[in-house]
Amino acid sequence: MSQNDNFAGGFIVGALLGGVVGGVIGALATVRIKNSNDSESTAFGDSGSLDELGGTDEAGMETARRGLEVKIAQLNSAIDDVRQQLGGINGHPSSGSHDPSAVDSP
């Protein structure tokens, strides 16, 4: 019966100690992030708003959209290359008219 008591006590002490350590680490991380954000806002201006940083203006959004389109095109090209290298689905040779969702009858 003493092993059960030791387990429960150790579990409670571990949970409390873990909560304290996690709280301290979280508080330190919050202070560091806040200081980092403050230094960035002073480097870009007093207000540090997204409009001044180019985050929400029309040209910035258009540039981001074009960048995403390029990345999507590269990804589609890579997928097509892999599809051609694999040669087919489930060991069947690929042909232009074969529907992969259709079930072959024996």
Secondary structure, 3 states (H helix, E strand, C coil): CHHHHHHHHHHHHHHHHHHHHHHHHHHHHHHHHHHHHHHHHHHHCCCCCHHHHCCCCHHHHHHHHHHHHHHHHHHHHHHHHHHHHHCEECCEECCCCCCCCCCCCC
